[in-house]
Amino acid sequence: VVTETGYHTAMKWRGEHPGVSEAAMGRYVPRLFLDYFAAGIDRTYLYEFLDEGTDQGQREQNFGLLRADGSEKPAYTSLKNLIGVLTDPGPTFTPGSLDYRVVGDTTGVNVILLQKRDGRFYIAVWQEVPSYDQSARIETLVRARSLRVELPRRSRLTIYQPVKSAEPTLSLQASSVDIQVPDSPVLVEIQP
């Protein structure tokens, strides 16, 4: 179990553990949960649900998925979308295997294979690179990388970008799909 993990958005904090922008937190949080899951962590608890205040100079007031007024930060939306796509309540099952390849320059790219009870597979892929320069306190420009997911046979493929939406961005019948991989997870759903 991992407890009290996360990022704060106190942009005026000058002490240890510098903050990140709300946009970067929105890209980091789904990566964090997927990384922990891939590492075999059964439960991950993000610190914390709601900002404790509005003072941008106080780190402890700015760890929330929601701002102190209850409005959603991008991290809330991206995590909600990730959970919405991947949720699969029910009893434990033994996942199967999938023959696939991710083709292209995969240096610094994380790839995780997931499966639901109904047989659908999901390939989560993202660039594991900084999205925010904590020293300079500016967004880091990360160019999306072109990769191709290849399967041995034609399947129903659906692409999701949880940072943007819980709705699919593309759906097709094919044995391969070209995807643009940013610094946040892209999900490729495969229905054999």
FENCOR-V295550 format. One record per pair of residues at least 4 apart in sequence whose C-alpha atoms are under 6 Angstrom apart, sorted by the first residue. I is the first residue (numbers start at 1). J is the second residue. D is the distance in whole Angstrom. If there is no record, write none. Layout:
i	j	d
I	J	D
I	J	D
//
This chain:
i	j	d
1	41	6
1	42	6
1	43	5
1	44	6
2	44	5
3	45	5
4	45	6
4	46	5
4	47	4
5	46	5
5	47	5
6	46	6
6	47	6
7	63	6
8	19	5
8	62	5
8	63	4
9	19	5
9	20	5
9	21	6
9	22	6
9	62	5
10	19	6
10	56	4
10	57	6
10	59	5
10	62	6
11	19	6
11	56	6
12	56	5
12	57	4
13	57	4
13	58	6
13	59	6
24	131	6
25	29	6
25	75	6
26	74	5
26	75	4
27	184	5
30	79	6
31	35	6
36	41	5
37	41	5
48	63	6
48	64	5
49	64	5
49	65	5
50	64	4
50	65	6
50	66	5
50	67	6
50	68	6
51	61	5
51	62	5
51	63	6
51	64	4
51	67	5
51	68	5
52	61	4
52	68	6
53	61	5
53	68	5
65	73	6
65	75	6
65	76	5
66	70	5
66	71	6
66	72	5
66	73	5
67	71	5
72	76	6
75	79	6
76	80	6
78	162	5
78	163	4
80	84	6
81	162	5
81	166	5
82	162	5
83	87	5
100	150	6
100	151	5
101	149	6
101	150	5
102	148	6
102	149	5
103	147	6
103	148	5
104	147	5
108	127	6
108	128	6
109	126	6
109	127	4
109	128	6
110	125	5
110	126	5
111	124	6
111	125	5
112	123	6
112	124	5
113	122	6
113	123	5
114	121	6
114	122	5
115	120	6
115	121	4
115	122	6
116	120	5
120	190	6
120	191	5
121	189	6
121	190	5
122	188	5
122	189	4
123	187	6
123	188	5
124	185	6
124	186	6
124	187	5
125	185	5
125	186	5
126	181	6
126	182	6
126	183	5
126	184	5
126	185	5
127	182	6
127	183	5
131	140	5
132	138	6
132	139	4
132	140	5
133	137	5
133	138	5
144	180	5
144	181	5
144	182	4
145	180	5
145	181	5
146	179	6
146	180	5
147	178	6
147	179	5
148	177	6
148	178	4
148	179	6
149	176	5
149	177	5
150	176	4
151	175	5
151	176	6
153	175	5
154	174	5
154	175	4
155	173	5
155	174	6
155	175	6
155	191	6
155	192	5
156	172	6
156	173	5
156	190	6
156	191	5
157	171	6
157	172	5
157	189	6
157	190	5
158	170	6
158	171	4
158	188	6
158	189	5
159	168	5
159	169	6
159	170	5
159	187	6
159	188	5
160	168	5
160	169	6
160	186	6
160	187	5
161	186	5
162	166	6
//
